[in-house]
Amino acid sequence: MAEEQQTNERQFSVQRIYTKDVSFESPNAPDIFRGEWKPHHELNLNTKINALDAGIYEVVLEVTVTVKVEEKTAFLVEVQQAGIFTAQGFSEDDLGPLLGAYCPNLLFPYAREVVSDLVVKGSFPQLVLQHVNFDVLFAQHQQQAAEQAQAGGAKPVQH
């Protein structure tokens, strides 16, 4: 009986956090430095979850920041911040929010730091990304998926 209770126990741990991929581009340098600095920012986020083993997952948070001055791209930063997490004893209903919201919340400060460092090293003013509420983003994603399923919408074929 004690053995049965032990296997039903929830276990969560962070095994490793790492930068998986990083890119910085400034396609219009040095001309971009010569004009007036009135930037427009665009932030895109994506999360990928890869099952590595029973109860072990890689979560990859992809952060893409595009900054333009008028129509010219000042810089483009792409960061894939990843982590390996142990998550055992969780139901499917609990595992989704854990991997889809909680883990990205853990990874985001690391990605934010990488973005900020790259922007400064590119000779641009410091860019500090605002906090992102991954719980809300996950809930919105789940709601959209439920609405698509209810409407009978087929998922697009990925190439």
C-alpha positions as CSV (number, residue, x, y, z in Angstrom):
1,M,0.0,0.0,0.0
2,A,2.8,2.4,0.8
3,E,4.4,1.6,-2.5
4,E,1.1,2.4,-4.3
5,Q,0.8,5.8,-2.6
6,Q,4.4,6.6,-3.6
7,T,3.8,6.0,-7.3
8,N,0.7,8.2,-7.3
9,E,2.6,11.1,-5.7
10,R,3.2,14.2,-7.9
11,Q,6.8,15.0,-8.6
12,F,8.0,18.1,-10.4
13,S,11.6,19.3,-10.8
14,V,13.8,21.3,-13.1
15,Q,16.6,19.2,-14.4
16,R,18.2,21.9,-16.6
17,I,17.6,25.3,-18.2
18,Y,19.5,26.2,-21.3
19,T,19.6,28.4,-24.4
20,K,18.9,26.1,-27.3
21,D,19.2,28.6,-30.2
22,V,19.8,32.3,-30.5
23,S,20.0,34.8,-33.4
24,F,20.5,38.5,-33.7
25,E,20.2,40.4,-37.0
26,S,20.6,44.1,-37.8
27,P,20.0,44.2,-41.5
28,N,20.0,47.9,-41.9
29,A,23.1,48.8,-39.8
30,P,24.8,51.2,-39.9
31,D,22.2,53.4,-41.6
32,I,19.6,52.6,-38.9
33,F,21.8,54.4,-36.4
34,R,21.8,57.6,-38.3
35,G,18.1,58.4,-38.2
36,E,15.7,59.4,-35.4
37,W,15.0,56.5,-33.0
38,K,11.2,56.0,-32.9
39,P,11.0,52.2,-32.8
40,H,7.9,49.9,-33.1
41,H,8.2,46.6,-31.4
42,E,6.6,43.3,-32.2
43,L,6.8,40.3,-29.9
44,N,5.9,36.7,-30.9
45,L,5.9,33.8,-28.5
46,N,5.6,30.1,-29.1
47,T,6.0,27.0,-26.9
48,K,6.9,23.5,-27.9
49,I,6.7,20.5,-25.7
50,N,8.8,17.4,-26.5
51,A,8.4,14.2,-24.5
52,L,11.9,12.8,-23.9
53,D,11.1,9.8,-21.7
54,A,8.4,8.7,-19.3
55,G,7.6,11.8,-17.1
56,I,10.5,13.8,-18.6
57,Y,9.8,16.7,-21.0
58,E,11.7,19.4,-22.9
59,V,9.8,22.7,-23.0
60,V,11.1,25.2,-25.5
61,L,10.0,28.8,-25.3
62,E,10.5,30.6,-28.6
63,V,10.7,34.4,-28.3
64,T,11.0,36.6,-31.5
65,V,11.3,40.3,-31.2
66,T,11.2,42.5,-34.3
67,V,12.0,46.2,-34.0
68,K,11.3,48.6,-36.9
69,V,11.9,52.3,-37.4
70,E,9.3,53.3,-40.0
71,E,9.4,50.4,-42.4
72,K,13.1,49.5,-41.9
73,T,14.0,46.6,-39.6
74,A,16.4,47.9,-36.9
75,F,16.9,44.4,-35.4
76,L,15.4,41.0,-35.1
77,V,16.1,38.7,-32.1
78,E,15.1,35.1,-31.9
79,V,15.7,33.1,-28.8
80,Q,14.8,29.5,-28.0
81,Q,15.1,29.1,-24.2
82,A,14.6,25.5,-23.1
83,G,14.3,23.4,-20.1
84,I,14.2,19.8,-19.2
85,F,11.5,19.0,-16.6
86,T,10.5,16.0,-14.6
87,A,6.7,15.8,-14.2
88,Q,5.4,12.5,-12.8
89,G,2.1,11.6,-11.2
90,F,0.1,14.4,-12.9
91,S,-3.2,13.8,-14.7
92,E,-3.5,14.9,-18.4
93,D,-5.7,17.8,-17.2
94,D,-2.9,19.0,-14.8
95,L,0.0,18.3,-17.1
96,G,-1.2,20.6,-19.8
97,P,-1.1,23.8,-17.7
98,L,2.1,22.7,-16.0
99,L,4.0,22.3,-19.3
100,G,2.1,24.9,-21.3
101,A,2.1,27.7,-18.7
102,Y,4.1,27.1,-15.6
103,C,7.3,26.0,-17.4
104,P,7.2,28.9,-19.9
105,N,6.8,31.2,-16.9
106,L,10.0,29.7,-15.5
107,L,11.9,30.0,-18.8
108,F,10.8,33.6,-19.7
109,P,13.1,35.5,-17.4
110,Y,16.1,33.7,-18.9
111,A,14.9,34.5,-22.4
112,R,14.3,38.1,-21.5
113,E,17.9,38.4,-20.2
114,V,19.3,36.9,-23.5
115,V,17.2,39.3,-25.6
116,S,18.3,42.3,-23.5
117,D,22.0,41.4,-23.7
118,L,21.9,40.8,-27.5
119,V,20.1,44.2,-28.1
120,V,22.7,46.1,-26.1
121,K,25.6,44.3,-27.8
122,G,24.0,45.3,-31.1
123,S,24.5,48.9,-30.0
124,F,20.8,49.6,-29.5
125,P,19.1,51.1,-26.4
126,Q,18.3,48.5,-23.8
127,L,15.1,46.5,-24.4
128,V,13.5,44.9,-21.4
129,L,10.5,42.7,-22.3
130,Q,7.5,43.1,-20.0
131,H,6.2,40.2,-18.0
132,V,4.0,37.8,-19.9
133,N,1.1,36.0,-18.3
134,F,1.5,32.5,-19.7
135,D,-1.5,31.2,-17.7
136,V,-3.8,33.6,-19.6
137,L,-2.1,32.7,-23.0
138,F,-2.5,29.0,-22.2
139,A,-6.2,29.4,-21.3
140,Q,-6.8,31.4,-24.5
141,H,-5.1,28.7,-26.6
142,Q,-7.2,26.0,-24.9
143,Q,-10.4,28.0,-25.5
144,Q,-9.6,28.5,-29.2
145,A,-8.8,24.8,-29.6
146,A,-12.2,23.9,-27.9
147,E,-14.0,26.3,-30.2
148,Q,-12.4,24.9,-33.3
149,A,-13.3,21.3,-32.1
150,Q,-16.8,22.3,-31.4
151,A,-17.2,24.0,-34.8
152,G,-15.9,20.9,-36.4
153,G,-13.0,22.8,-37.9
154,A,-10.3,20.6,-39.2
155,K,-6.7,21.4,-38.3
156,P,-4.6,22.8,-41.1
157,V,-2.1,20.4,-42.7
158,Q,1.4,21.3,-41.8
159,H,4.1,21.1,-44.4
